[in-house]
Amino acid sequence: MLADIQALSGFLPAALLLLPIGLTLYIIRKARRVPETDRVAFWFSCVRFLRWLVIGTFVAWWAATDLVHWRERFNLLLDASGFSAVPGAHFLAMIAFWLPPVLVVVLCQVLFQPVYSGVRGISWTRTELAWQMIYSLGASVLPIILVTVGITGIFANGFRFFVLSFVLAVACAIFFGRRLRKLLQLSPNALTTGELRDRAFFLASQLRVKLQQIYLLPPSKSRMANAYARSGRSILLTHYLLSHLTRREVDAVVGHELAHIKNDHPRLLGLALLGGYAAVAFPYFAFSPGPYWKPLFDLLFVAIPLLTYYFVARRFEFTADATAVRVTGDPEAMITCLAKIYRLNLLPLQWDKWSERFLTHPSTVRRAYAIARLANLSNERVAQLLEESVQSSGALQTSVGASQFYPIPSPGSIAQKVFSTEFKQFLTLRSYLLLFAVVTALPAMLLRICDALNLFNSALTSFVVSLFISVALFLLLLNFLPFFGASRLASRMLFRAESDNVVPREILHGNTSWLVGLSPGPAPRIFDGNYSWDAGYLFFSGERLCYVGEESQFSLRRDQIVAVELGPGPPGWFGARSLYIVWRDESGFSAIFNVRPLAVRSMLSMNGALLVLAERIGAWRAGSFATPSISNCEKLPAPHVRAVTGTSLAEAVKNRAYPVFFIWTAFLSGLMASVLHLPIQGLAPMFSGDGGSTVAYSSISGWYAILTSCVLVFLLIAPLLHARNACVILPPAVSPAAPPPPGAA
């Protein structure tokens, strides 16, 4: 009998995987009979069920397989079959081991489709739901598993295995994260101008918070009304939220998120999560509990960090609410915005304290009464505000006076952008990853090649040669890297311009227009990692210099242009310049902007194209040639001068991340050197190549690779430090009289 029980217990993990499927079918059946009055409460139950379905399925599989020793049996089976000798067998085995819970979670998500459509009113297809879950797991669960496998196998499989695990984890987080954001239409768009931007920065100044940027998440099928504070001192607001909240309520939301930034809550939440892991990891690794305790620790490794995170997050919400009330002076707007947000997301205003322990936010009612106590509001007034908010939560800008809402870009204008925030951030991320890979890997690879080919008798000579080659190749990369996406941008901008039909086709396809990046102000600034705020076409139309871009469209008469001069451009080692144009209107108001060509292949070619553009504009100002007038462009207004969010070079060099960047560079360069068997003396036998290792270590020290990597980082940062105060200084000039047309007597 005991033997039969033990045999049946071996199937415990498989049996546990049937439980989430059964619970999902039960919820689906219950959803068909839920009355309209109970939809909010039922959807709240569904939200909690879906969250714990994913967590519970993976934890149950993890604990159950440890309890019945499936992992050990699985590894023995692989060894017996000879599969372990296959390259990459560890990663393939890991994927195969975790595949069952992944398939179960994806299946439950697909089965849940009638609940999404019937209860929440979201029209996702089953295919979209499946891909959502796959991308979500790939961006969150898979990197955690890869890093865990790499750390636990670092001594058994060596540093190559650990480095490869880490690289794959980062690649999965980036790739699947981008795919998930694209599927959910959650690609942020920077609000660099406008009333909302100005108001948010004013509130930030009141709180003495250095706000970097505000992003707008476009409308999507999820119909999500929410706001987020990020560790990069930026705020994300959803289009759905701004479409339903009044100006006062949006101010309260912005103040709330600014409070999170001011108190560094995003970073502290991360530390709380790590603290929860450390609280479990310390006794686990210090006392090495027996195998029968391992399932319990599997549960604790998930439960303790999450409960710690939830507890700290709820306390932070009360703090942020109080700060928002203090900076806006409008406690009633804070209460009504909270109530509207929860109703827009089809969530209840109140839940019991037991449910609250497993959530990041306290109930709206508890938060409302906490605000009321702070602002001396009566309980009757709080109840009235909550009731009014519930009744008006569905009000749109079209149904209520538009003056009560902040103007926001239309969904169509966001979707049509080519030089968008997503495009800029993609180019920036790709450039940083490529630079980081080259900086950390190239020096060690060159040193290893010198040693393997026995090119030099001296290790110092190998270091000097590899340093010279590394610097040369790095500078070559810096010359071409900023324009890796230039051809794609040029083709997409051309297609967009032809569709808008503002600039005639003969101008676009001739030599009389230039695709340029435009930035306001007398100095280079950084906009979402790019030195251009907008992209568009610069051309002549009779007596006017015209610009047609995605953020701005304007024209300047010849007599309005005061000065045109080359000035400081993007900092670097190639003397990059920008063309600065000063203009003045009839009232005497003067402003400046700068442009630089974008349809080029390198920094050096940009310098050449910029000289051609400057000569062309100079000849046009002198009246050396005439251009036909374009009716559409003659009606373009003068530039609209407004505050534009950007980071100055002086602010960029104050970034505290640079020392951390040097440390990470040295660490990863050392890992790469160790992987390539370049000894790093003075740290540990596993790094130095001593200790009787059977691996043939190089005679060249890995410290040379680390030193070279640090030199390359300095080459990357030094131009920014040198140009931090760069600014164009143009002398006052008198607008020239309109010259006679060419050929006139």
Secondary structure as the mmCIF struct_conf table of DSSP 4:
data_model
#
loop_
_struct_conf.conf_type_id
_struct_conf.id
_struct_conf.beg_label_comp_id
_struct_conf.beg_label_asym_id
_struct_conf.beg_label_seq_id
_struct_conf.end_label_comp_id
_struct_conf.end_label_asym_id
_struct_conf.end_label_seq_id
HELX_RH_AL_P HELX_RH_AL_P1 LEU A 2 SER A 9
TURN_TY1_P TURN_TY1_P1 GLY A 10 PHE A 11
HELX_RH_AL_P HELX_RH_AL_P2 LEU A 12 ALA A 31
TURN_TY1_P TURN_TY1_P2 ARG A 32 ARG A 33
HELX_RH_3T_P HELX_RH_3T_P1 GLU A 36 ASP A 38
HELX_RH_AL_P HELX_RH_AL_P3 ARG A 39 LEU A 67
TURN_TY1_P TURN_TY1_P3 VAL A 68 HIS A 69
HELX_RH_AL_P HELX_RH_AL_P4 TRP A 70 SER A 81
TURN_TY1_P TURN_TY1_P4 GLY A 82 GLY A 82
HELX_RH_3T_P HELX_RH_3T_P2 PHE A 83 ALA A 85
BEND BEND1 VAL A 86 VAL A 86
TURN_TY1_P TURN_TY1_P5 PRO A 87 GLY A 88
HELX_RH_AL_P HELX_RH_AL_P5 ALA A 89 LEU A 111
TURN_TY1_P TURN_TY1_P6 PHE A 112 PHE A 112
HELX_RH_AL_P HELX_RH_AL_P6 GLN A 113 VAL A 115
HELX_RH_PI_P HELX_RH_PI_P1 TYR A 116 ARG A 120
HELX_RH_AL_P HELX_RH_AL_P7 ARG A 126 THR A 152
TURN_TY1_P TURN_TY1_P7 GLY A 153 GLY A 153
HELX_RH_AL_P HELX_RH_AL_P8 ILE A 154 ASN A 157
HELX_RH_AL_P HELX_RH_AL_P9 PHE A 159 LEU A 183
TURN_TY1_P TURN_TY1_P8 LEU A 184 GLN A 185
STRN STRN1 ASN A 189 ALA A 190
BEND BEND2 THR A 193 GLY A 194
HELX_RH_AL_P HELX_RH_AL_P10 GLU A 195 LEU A 207
TURN_TY1_P TURN_TY1_P9 ARG A 208 ARG A 208
STRN STRN2 GLN A 213 LEU A 217
HELX_LH_PP_P HELX_LH_PP_P1 PRO A 218 PRO A 219
TURN_TY1_P TURN_TY1_P10 LYS A 221 SER A 222
STRN STRN3 ALA A 227 ARG A 230
TURN_TY1_P TURN_TY1_P11 SER A 231 ARG A 233
STRN STRN4 SER A 234 THR A 238
HELX_RH_AL_P HELX_RH_AL_P11 HIS A 239 LEU A 242
TURN_TY1_P TURN_TY1_P12 SER A 243 HIS A 244
BEND BEND3 LEU A 245 LEU A 245
HELX_RH_AL_P HELX_RH_AL_P12 ARG A 247 LYS A 262
TURN_TY1_P TURN_TY1_P13 ASN A 263 ASP A 264
HELX_RH_AL_P HELX_RH_AL_P13 HIS A 265 PHE A 287
HELX_RH_3T_P HELX_RH_3T_P3 PRO A 291 TRP A 293
HELX_RH_AL_P HELX_RH_AL_P14 LYS A 294 THR A 328
HELX_RH_AL_P HELX_RH_AL_P15 PRO A 331 LEU A 344
TURN_TY1_P TURN_TY1_P14 ASN A 345 LEU A 346
BEND BEND4 LEU A 349 LEU A 349
HELX_RH_AL_P HELX_RH_AL_P16 LYS A 353 GLU A 356
TURN_TY1_P TURN_TY1_P15 ARG A 357 PHE A 358
BEND BEND5 LEU A 359 HIS A 361
HELX_RH_AL_P HELX_RH_AL_P17 THR A 364 ALA A 375
TURN_TY1_P TURN_TY1_P16 ASN A 376 ASN A 376
HELX_RH_AL_P HELX_RH_AL_P18 ASN A 379 SER A 392
TURN_TY1_P TURN_TY1_P17 SER A 393 GLY A 394
TURN_TY1_P TURN_TY1_P18 GLN A 397 SER A 399
BEND BEND6 VAL A 400 VAL A 400
HELX_RH_3T_P HELX_RH_3T_P4 ALA A 402 GLN A 404
BEND BEND7 PHE A 405 PHE A 405
HELX_RH_AL_P HELX_RH_AL_P19 PRO A 411 GLN A 416
BEND BEND8 VAL A 418 PHE A 419
HELX_RH_AL_P HELX_RH_AL_P20 THR A 421 ALA A 452
TURN_TY1_P TURN_TY1_P19 LEU A 453 ASN A 454
BEND BEND9 ASN A 457 ASN A 457
HELX_RH_AL_P HELX_RH_AL_P21 ALA A 459 PHE A 480
HELX_RH_3T_P HELX_RH_3T_P5 LEU A 481 PHE A 483
TURN_TY1_P TURN_TY1_P20 PHE A 484 GLY A 485
HELX_RH_AL_P HELX_RH_AL_P22 ALA A 486 ASP A 500
TURN_TY1_P TURN_TY1_P21 ASN A 501 ASN A 501
BEND BEND10 VAL A 502 VAL A 503
HELX_RH_AL_P HELX_RH_AL_P23 ARG A 505 LEU A 508
BEND BEND11 HIS A 509 THR A 512
STRN STRN5 SER A 513 PRO A 520
BEND BEND12 GLY A 521 ALA A 523
STRN STRN6 ARG A 525 ILE A 526
STRN STRN7 PHE A 527 PHE A 527
TURN_TY1_P TURN_TY1_P22 ASP A 528 GLY A 529
STRN STRN8 ASN A 530 ASN A 530
BEND BEND13 TYR A 531 TYR A 531
BEND BEND14 TRP A 533 TRP A 533
STRN STRN9 ASP A 534 SER A 541
TURN_TY1_P TURN_TY1_P23 GLY A 542 GLU A 543
STRN STRN10 ARG A 544 GLY A 549
BEND BEND15 GLU A 550 GLU A 551
STRN STRN11 GLN A 553 ARG A 557
HELX_RH_3T_P HELX_RH_3T_P6 ARG A 558 GLN A 560
STRN STRN12 ILE A 561 PRO A 568
BEND BEND16 PRO A 570 PRO A 570
BEND BEND17 GLY A 572 PHE A 574
STRN STRN13 ARG A 577 ARG A 584
TURN_TY1_P TURN_TY1_P24 GLU A 586 SER A 587
BEND BEND18 GLY A 588 GLY A 588
STRN STRN14 SER A 590 PRO A 597
BEND BEND19 ALA A 599 ALA A 599
BEND BEND20 ARG A 601 SER A 602
HELX_RH_AL_P HELX_RH_AL_P24 MET A 603 ARG A 621
TURN_TY1_P TURN_TY1_P25 ALA A 622 GLY A 623
BEND BEND21 SER A 624 PHE A 625
HELX_RH_AL_P HELX_RH_AL_P25 SER A 631 GLU A 634
TURN_TY1_P TURN_TY1_P26 LYS A 635 LYS A 635
STRN STRN15 THR A 647 SER A 648
HELX_RH_AL_P HELX_RH_AL_P26 LEU A 649 VAL A 653
TURN_TY1_P TURN_TY1_P27 LYS A 654 LYS A 654
TURN_TY1_P TURN_TY1_P28 ARG A 656 ARG A 656
HELX_RH_AL_P HELX_RH_AL_P27 ALA A 657 VAL A 675
TURN_TY1_P TURN_TY1_P29 LEU A 676 HIS A 677
TURN_TY1_P TURN_TY1_P30 GLN A 681 LEU A 683
HELX_RH_AL_P HELX_RH_AL_P28 PRO A 685 SER A 688
BEND BEND22 GLY A 689 GLY A 689
BEND BEND23 GLY A 691 GLY A 692
BEND BEND24 THR A 694 VAL A 695
BEND BEND25 SER A 699 ILE A 700
TURN_TY1_P TURN_TY1_P31 GLY A 702 GLY A 702
HELX_RH_AL_P HELX_RH_AL_P29 TRP A 703 HIS A 722
TURN_TY1_P TURN_TY1_P32 ALA A 723 ASN A 725
HELX_LH_PP_P HELX_LH_PP_P2 VAL A 734 PRO A 741
TURN_TY1_P TURN_TY1_P33 PRO A 742 GLY A 743
#
